[in-house]
Amino acid sequence: MADTVPSLGFPKFSLNESRFDQTTYLGRLKRCLDVTDPRTLFVGEKKLQESIKLLQQFANGTLPQGTTDQRLWEARKVKEAIIHPDTGKKVLMPFRMSGYVPFGTVTVVGMLLPAPSLRTVIFWQWMNQSHNAAVNYSNRNATKPTPTSRFLLSYFGAVTSAVTIALGLTTLVKRTKISNSSIKALLQRLVAYPATGKVYSSHKFSKHAFTLLNSNQISRKFKTWRHGFRVLSCCALDVASALNCGWFNTLSARYDWLENDKFPALI
């Protein structure tokens, strides 16, 4: 292993272990914030290539003299935020974990617009599920080929469920006789929450059914651990769900390992 210069506030660098203590809630929270840090969206090509080169030098034991642990941790953060671990290709900016909140905010605002028309409800629910699907696909576990039909089935199922529930609740609220206009407007804005939440529940049910019918999916559970730096971001879902339950849906492909009894400390 290459020698590094210790840095205050940073542990000894590792290509596989997390920088933060994953046996504590605070450590897991810090890891989540680190993975979803939107500042990595502004990293240029030059810094990305420098980070990749530095990590390769560490792996080969050819680090430049005086390289600090802090510099290596920062380089790893940059690479993991931009490069997919399986394909080795860049993840498009709107579909990165660090870009989910900034780009997803647009759809959240759209779904919370006051007094929406039926067309508006359909559009923003479709936009939200389309963004979720794109994020999910861009950050998928690519170690094993997944049939395109599965992605399409999940996508159309999510869109159909979200739109149906949102339209039903919107129509119900409009027809309900509520004298207080403020309360009625509030109820209309809250339609997005049960719509996206129900889609998540349906998606999880269908995913478990698929798991039981596909032994390859079961074996993948044990292999996804090496992609921990990406899947650890799902511990931020509880916070994100307060704004958009769809985030559960988009990250479910990397959620399997949390359900494995081997990793109870990370739940």
Number of C-alpha atoms within 10 A of each C-alpha: 10 14 17 19 13 15 14 8 7 14 15 16 23 16 12 10 13 17 19 17 15 18 12 11 14 12 16 22 17 17 22 22 15 19 23 22 16 18 12 21 19 8 14 10 9 8 13 19 14 14 21 18 14 20 22 13 14 21 14 11 12 14 19 13 10 10 17 19 21 19 18 21 20 11 20 20 18 23 22 20 28 22 18 20 20 13 12 10 10 15 18 14 17 18 22 27 28 22 21 20 20 12 15 20 15 13 18 19 13 19 26 18 17 15 16 16 13 14 9 15 24 19 15 22 28 20 19 24 27 17 21 23 25 18 24 23 16 19 23 22 22 14 12 12 8 13 8 8 9 11 15 12 11 18 19 15 16 28 20 17 21 29 23 16 19 25 22 14 19 23 14 12 16 14 9 10 10 12 8 8 10 10 11 18 17 13 17 23 19 18 20 28 19 15 23 27 19 17 25 22 14 15 21 17 12 14 18 13 11 14 15 11 11 11 10 13 17 14 11 15 16 13 14 19 17 12 16 15 21 23 25 23 23 23 19 19 18 13 11 16 15 9 17 22 23 27 28 25 25 26 23 18 18 22 20 20 23 19 12 12 9 10 11 11 12 16 16
